[in-house]
Amino acid sequence: MKTVPALAMMLAMMPAGHAAGAHFGFEGWFGTYNRAEVRAGALMFDDDCASCHAIGLQTSAGAAMSLFEAQHQNGPALMYRLLRGHIALPIAHPVLAPVPAYDIATYLAWTADPTRDQRKRFGAMAILFLIAFGAVGYFAFGTRTDR
């Protein structure tokens, strides 16, 4: 993927450990995206960031940031720290307040994986079905005494 050289260098320098500073509600087994935060992040991204970091093109810096969030262990928290100015950039970039940075990081995570909520819901239903089906099978066939 072709990206802005400064962005590629910055992404390569990011640490792999836990990035303190933000805890996102969509992370974890039962977490879901907060639609209001995603909408607010989309509006702010479109107003302030999209002129330089368009997401629609695969070769853009915005798409690289979104994919970075999806592929990195703590991608949303690192993107939050980046937007807040806690990680030094090799280029001049404005530092955002906590709420806009949080909303934009949430939006970028959503753009990287918009079906996360659906997959989690489907997975939970599949596990509940398997538990129920296993219980029925156990009580129907596992308690037979004519063996």
VOTIMI-468415 format. One record per residue: x, y, z of N, C-alpha, C in turn; residue number from 0. Coordinates in nm, 2 decimals. Example, Ala and Ser with C-alpha at 12.3 -4.5 7.8 and 13.67 -1.06 7.14 Angstrom:
2
n.px  n.py  n.pz  ca.px  ca.py  ca.pz  c.px  c.py  c.pz  i
1.32  -0.57  0.78  1.23  -0.45  0.78  1.32  -0.33  0.78  0
1.28  -0.22  0.71  1.37  -0.11  0.71  1.29  0.00  0.79  1
***
This chain:
147
n.px  n.py  n.pz  ca.px  ca.py  ca.pz  c.px  c.py  c.pz  i
0.08  -0.12  0.00  0.00  0.00  0.00  0.09  0.12  0.00  0
0.05  0.22  -0.08  0.13  0.34  -0.09  0.07  0.44  0.01  1
0.16  0.49  0.10  0.11  0.59  0.20  0.21  0.71  0.20  2
0.17  0.81  0.27  0.26  0.93  0.29  0.38  0.88  0.37  3
0.50  0.91  0.32  0.62  0.85  0.39  0.63  0.89  0.54  4
0.59  1.01  0.58  0.60  1.05  0.72  0.50  0.96  0.80  5
0.38  0.93  0.74  0.28  0.85  0.82  0.34  0.71  0.83  6
0.39  0.65  0.72  0.45  0.52  0.73  0.56  0.51  0.83  7
0.64  0.61  0.84  0.75  0.61  0.94  0.69  0.62  1.08  8
0.59  0.70  1.10  0.53  0.71  1.23  0.46  0.58  1.27  9
0.39  0.52  1.18  0.33  0.39  1.21  0.43  0.28  1.25  10
0.54  0.28  1.19  0.64  0.18  1.22  0.71  0.21  1.35  11
0.71  0.33  1.40  0.77  0.36  1.53  0.68  0.34  1.65  12
0.55  0.32  1.63  0.46  0.31  1.74  0.49  0.18  1.82  13
0.48  0.19  1.95  0.51  0.08  2.04  0.39  -0.03  2.03  14
0.43  -0.15  2.06  0.33  -0.26  2.06  0.26  -0.28  2.19  15
0.31  -0.22  2.30  0.25  -0.24  2.43  0.12  -0.16  2.45  16
0.07  -0.17  2.57  -0.06  -0.10  2.60  -0.04  0.05  2.59  17
-0.14  0.11  2.53  -0.14  0.26  2.51  -0.24  0.32  2.61  18
-0.19  0.38  2.72  -0.28  0.44  2.82  -0.34  0.56  2.76  19
-0.45  0.60  2.82  -0.51  0.73  2.79  -0.65  0.71  2.75  20
-0.70  0.60  2.69  -0.84  0.59  2.65  -0.88  0.45  2.66  21
-1.00  0.43  2.70  -1.06  0.30  2.71  -1.19  0.30  2.62  22
-1.20  0.22  2.52  -1.31  0.23  2.43  -1.41  0.12  2.46  23
-1.54  0.16  2.45  -1.65  0.08  2.49  -1.67  -0.04  2.39  24
-1.62  -0.03  2.27  -1.64  -0.13  2.17  -1.54  -0.25  2.18  25
-1.44  -0.23  2.27  -1.34  -0.33  2.29  -1.39  -0.43  2.39  26
-1.34  -0.55  2.38  -1.39  -0.66  2.47  -1.49  -0.74  2.41  27
-1.53  -0.85  2.48  -1.63  -0.94  2.43  -1.77  -0.89  2.41  28
-1.81  -0.80  2.50  -1.95  -0.76  2.49  -1.96  -0.61  2.45  29
-1.85  -0.55  2.41  -1.85  -0.41  2.38  -1.91  -0.38  2.24  30
-1.98  -0.27  2.23  -2.04  -0.23  2.10  -2.00  -0.08  2.07  31
-2.01  -0.05  1.94  -1.98  0.09  1.91  -2.09  0.18  1.96  32
-2.06  0.29  2.01  -2.15  0.40  2.05  -2.18  0.48  1.92  33
-2.30  0.46  1.87  -2.34  0.53  1.74  -2.32  0.68  1.75  34
-2.35  0.74  1.86  -2.33  0.89  1.87  -2.19  0.93  1.86  35
-2.10  0.85  1.92  -1.95  0.87  1.91  -1.90  0.85  1.77  36
-1.96  0.75  1.70  -1.92  0.72  1.56  -1.96  0.84  1.47  37
-2.09  0.89  1.49  -2.14  1.00  1.41  -2.06  1.13  1.43  38
-2.03  1.15  1.56  -1.96  1.27  1.60  -1.82  1.27  1.54  39
-1.75  1.15  1.55  -1.62  1.13  1.49  -1.62  1.15  1.34  40
-1.72  1.10  1.27  -1.73  1.11  1.13  -1.75  1.26  1.09  41
-1.83  1.33  1.16  -1.85  1.47  1.13  -1.72  1.55  1.15  42
-1.65  1.52  1.26  -1.52  1.59  1.29  -1.42  1.55  1.19  43
-1.41  1.42  1.16  -1.31  1.38  1.06  -1.34  1.44  0.92  44
-1.46  1.44  0.88  -1.50  1.50  0.75  -1.46  1.65  0.75  45
-1.49  1.72  0.86  -1.47  1.87  0.86  -1.32  1.90  0.88  46
-1.25  1.83  0.96  -1.11  1.87  0.99  -1.00  1.78  0.93  47
-1.02  1.66  0.90  -0.92  1.57  0.86  -0.92  1.52  0.72  48
-1.04  1.51  0.67  -1.06  1.44  0.54  -0.99  1.51  0.42  49
-0.97  1.64  0.44  -0.90  1.72  0.33  -0.76  1.66  0.30  50
-0.69  1.61  0.41  -0.56  1.55  0.39  -0.56  1.40  0.40  51
-0.65  1.35  0.48  -0.65  1.20  0.51  -0.79  1.14  0.46  52
-0.81  1.14  0.34  -0.94  1.08  0.29  -0.94  0.93  0.31  53
-1.05  0.88  0.35  -1.06  0.73  0.37  -1.11  0.66  0.25  54
-1.17  0.72  0.16  -1.23  0.65  0.04  -1.13  0.58  -0.05  55
-1.00  0.63  -0.05  -0.90  0.57  -0.14  -0.81  0.48  -0.06  56
-0.78  0.37  -0.12  -0.69  0.27  -0.05  -0.55  0.33  -0.04  57
-0.51  0.42  -0.12  -0.37  0.47  -0.11  -0.36  0.60  -0.02  58
-0.47  0.63  0.05  -0.47  0.75  0.13  -0.41  0.73  0.27  59
-0.37  0.84  0.33  -0.32  0.83  0.47  -0.44  0.79  0.56  60
-0.56  0.84  0.54  -0.67  0.81  0.62  -0.70  0.66  0.62  61
-0.70  0.60  0.50  -0.72  0.45  0.50  -0.61  0.38  0.57  62
-0.49  0.43  0.56  -0.38  0.36  0.63  -0.40  0.38  0.78  63
-0.45  0.49  0.83  -0.47  0.51  0.97  -0.58  0.41  1.02  64
-0.69  0.40  0.94  -0.80  0.31  0.97  -0.75  0.16  0.98  65
-0.68  0.12  0.88  -0.63  -0.02  0.88  -0.53  -0.04  0.99  66
-0.45  0.06  1.03  -0.36  0.05  1.14  -0.43  0.02  1.27  67
-0.55  0.09  1.29  -0.63  0.06  1.41  -0.68  -0.08  1.41  68
-0.71  -0.13  1.29  -0.77  -0.27  1.29  -0.66  -0.37  1.31  69
-0.54  -0.35  1.26  -0.43  -0.45  1.27  -0.34  -0.44  1.39  70
-0.34  -0.33  1.46  -0.26  -0.32  1.58  -0.33  -0.36  1.70  71
-0.26  -0.42  1.79  -0.32  -0.47  1.92  -0.40  -0.36  1.99  72
-0.34  -0.25  2.01  -0.41  -0.13  2.07  -0.43  -0.02  1.98  73
-0.47  -0.05  1.86  -0.49  0.05  1.76  -0.57  0.18  1.80  74
-0.69  0.16  1.85  -0.77  0.28  1.88  -0.70  0.36  1.99  75
-0.64  0.30  2.09  -0.58  0.38  2.20  -0.45  0.45  2.15  76
-0.38  0.38  2.06  -0.26  0.45  2.00  -0.31  0.57  1.91  77
-0.41  0.55  1.83  -0.46  0.66  1.75  -0.51  0.77  1.84  78
-0.57  0.74  1.95  -0.61  0.85  2.04  -0.49  0.92  2.09  79
-0.39  0.85  2.13  -0.27  0.92  2.18  -0.20  1.00  2.07  80
-0.21  0.95  1.95  -0.15  1.02  1.84  -0.23  1.15  1.82  81
-0.36  1.15  1.82  -0.44  1.27  1.80  -0.43  1.37  1.91  82
-0.40  1.32  2.03  -0.39  1.40  2.15  -0.25  1.46  2.16  83
-0.16  1.42  2.08  -0.02  1.47  2.08  0.07  1.40  2.17  84
0.03  1.29  2.23  0.12  1.22  2.32  0.23  1.14  2.25  85
0.21  1.12  2.12  0.31  1.05  2.03  0.36  1.16  1.94  86
0.49  1.18  1.93  0.55  1.28  1.85  0.54  1.24  1.70  87
0.49  1.33  1.62  0.49  1.31  1.47  0.61  1.37  1.40  88
0.65  1.31  1.30  0.77  1.37  1.22  0.72  1.49  1.14  89
0.59  1.51  1.14  0.54  1.63  1.06  0.45  1.71  1.16  90
0.43  1.84  1.12  0.35  1.93  1.21  0.20  1.88  1.19  91
0.14  1.87  1.30  0.00  1.82  1.31  -0.07  1.88  1.43  92
-0.20  1.93  1.41  -0.27  1.99  1.53  -0.30  1.88  1.64  93
-0.29  1.93  1.76  -0.33  1.84  1.87  -0.47  1.87  1.91  94
-0.55  1.76  1.93  -0.69  1.77  1.95  -0.72  1.76  2.10  95
-0.84  1.81  2.14  -0.89  1.79  2.28  -0.93  1.65  2.30  96
-0.95  1.61  2.43  -0.98  1.46  2.45  -1.10  1.41  2.38  97
-1.21  1.48  2.39  -1.34  1.43  2.33  -1.33  1.42  2.18  98
-1.29  1.52  2.10  -1.28  1.50  1.96  -1.18  1.39  1.92  99
-1.07  1.38  1.99  -0.97  1.27  1.96  -1.03  1.14  1.98  100
-1.11  1.12  2.09  -1.17  1.00  2.13  -1.28  0.96  2.02  101
-1.36  1.06  1.98  -1.46  1.03  1.88  -1.40  1.00  1.74  102
-1.29  1.07  1.70  -1.23  1.04  1.58  -1.16  0.90  1.58  103
-1.10  0.86  1.69  -1.04  0.73  1.70  -1.15  0.62  1.70  104
-1.27  0.65  1.76  -1.38  0.56  1.75  -1.43  0.54  1.61  105
-1.44  0.65  1.54  -1.48  0.65  1.40  -1.38  0.58  1.31  106
-1.25  0.60  1.33  -1.15  0.53  1.25  -1.16  0.38  1.28  107
-1.18  0.34  1.40  -1.20  0.20  1.43  -1.32  0.14  1.37  108
-1.43  0.22  1.36  -1.55  0.17  1.30  -1.53  0.15  1.15  109
-1.46  0.25  1.08  -1.43  0.24  0.94  -1.35  0.11  0.91  110
-1.26  0.07  1.00  -1.18  -0.04  0.98  -1.26  -0.17  0.99  111
-1.36  -0.17  1.08  -1.44  -0.29  1.10  -1.58  -0.26  1.13  112
-1.66  -0.22  1.03  -1.80  -0.17  1.05  -1.90  -0.28  1.09  113
-1.86  -0.41  1.07  -1.95  -0.52  1.10  -1.92  -0.59  1.23  114
-1.83  -0.53  1.31  -1.79  -0.58  1.44  -1.91  -0.62  1.53  115
-2.01  -0.52  1.55  -2.12  -0.54  1.63  -2.21  -0.66  1.58  116
-2.23  -0.67  1.45  -2.31  -0.78  1.40  -2.24  -0.92  1.42  117
-2.10  -0.92  1.40  -2.03  -1.04  1.42  -2.04  -1.09  1.57  118
-2.02  -0.99  1.66  -2.03  -1.03  1.80  -2.17  -1.08  1.84  119
-2.27  -1.01  1.79  -2.41  -1.06  1.82  -2.43  -1.20  1.76  120
-2.39  -1.22  1.64  -2.40  -1.35  1.58  -2.32  -1.46  1.65  121
-2.20  -1.43  1.70  -2.12  -1.52  1.77  -2.19  -1.56  1.91  122
-2.24  -1.46  1.97  -2.31  -1.48  2.10  -2.43  -1.57  2.08  123
-2.51  -1.55  1.97  -2.63  -1.63  1.94  -2.58  -1.77  1.91  124
-2.47  -1.79  1.84  -2.42  -1.92  1.80  -2.38  -2.00  1.93  125
-2.31  -1.93  2.02  -2.27  -2.00  2.14  -2.39  -2.04  2.23  126
-2.49  -1.95  2.24  -2.61  -1.98  2.31  -2.68  -2.10  2.25  127
-2.69  -2.11  2.12  -2.75  -2.22  2.05  -2.68  -2.35  2.08  128
-2.54  -2.34  2.07  -2.47  -2.46  2.10  -2.48  -2.51  2.24  129
-2.49  -2.42  2.33  -2.51  -2.46  2.47  -2.65  -2.52  2.49  130
-2.75  -2.46  2.43  -2.89  -2.51  2.44  -2.90  -2.65  2.37  131
-2.84  -2.66  2.25  -2.84  -2.79  2.18  -2.77  -2.90  2.25  132
-2.65  -2.86  2.31  -2.58  -2.96  2.39  -2.65  -3.00  2.51  133
-2.72  -2.91  2.58  -2.80  -2.95  2.70  -2.91  -3.04  2.66  134
-2.98  -3.02  2.55  -3.09  -3.10  2.50  -3.03  -3.24  2.47  135
-2.92  -3.24  2.40  -2.86  -3.37  2.36  -2.81  -3.45  2.49  136
-2.76  -3.38  2.58  -2.72  -3.45  2.71  -2.84  -3.51  2.78  137
-2.94  -3.43  2.80  -3.06  -3.48  2.87  -3.14  -3.59  2.79  138
-3.13  -3.58  2.66  -3.20  -3.68  2.57  -3.12  -3.81  2.56  139
-2.99  -3.80  2.55  -2.91  -3.92  2.52  -2.81  -3.95  2.63  140
-2.77  -3.85  2.71  -2.66  -3.87  2.80  -2.71  -3.93  2.93  141
-2.83  -3.94  2.96  -2.88  -3.99  3.09  -2.95  -4.12  3.07  142
-2.93  -4.19  2.96  -3.00  -4.32  2.94  -2.94  -4.42  3.03  143
-3.02  -4.51  3.08  -2.97  -4.61  3.18  -2.97  -4.75  3.12  144
-3.01  -4.77  3.00  -3.02  -4.90  2.94  -2.89  -4.94  2.87  145
-2.78  -4.89  2.91  -2.65  -4.93  2.85  -2.59  -5.04  2.92  146
***
